[in-house]
Amino acid sequence: MAHSDAYPSYEWKLHNQFCKKNTEYFTKLSNTYNLHIDYCQTTIMLYDTKIIANDTYQNLYNLTIEYPISITNDQGIIALYFTNLKPVFEQIKTHDENTHFYDYLSRNYSNKYIMLKC
């Protein structure tokens, strides 16, 4: 579970995490994976350790080497992995009726937040 990087409008898609200027890498990436999907922000991630396999690190490393065009360092690669190769990304609950749990930034200063990134 993680926060969608595109929250709250969900207009951004995974392809926004990668530099399109290097057309060779980007074309290969977009022809191999679905980049027109929602993706996670890597600031806060809650996960069941069962999703981490012996080869998870190596798979992430291999993606980083194969597609060195992630704009935000590891976020694009991690999002690619957990949406396409091991599709387990799920939007974390952002708030209840009293409290906002986490957001990248305050969207309404009257809201009570437990944690903000900015």
Secondary structure, DSSP 4 states (H G I P E B T S, - for coil): -EEETTTTTT---GGGGB-SSSHHHHHHHHHHS--SS--EEEEEE---GGG--TTHHHHHHHHHHH-TTBTTTHHHHHHHIIIIIS----BPP-B-SS-EEEESS-S-TTS-EEEE--
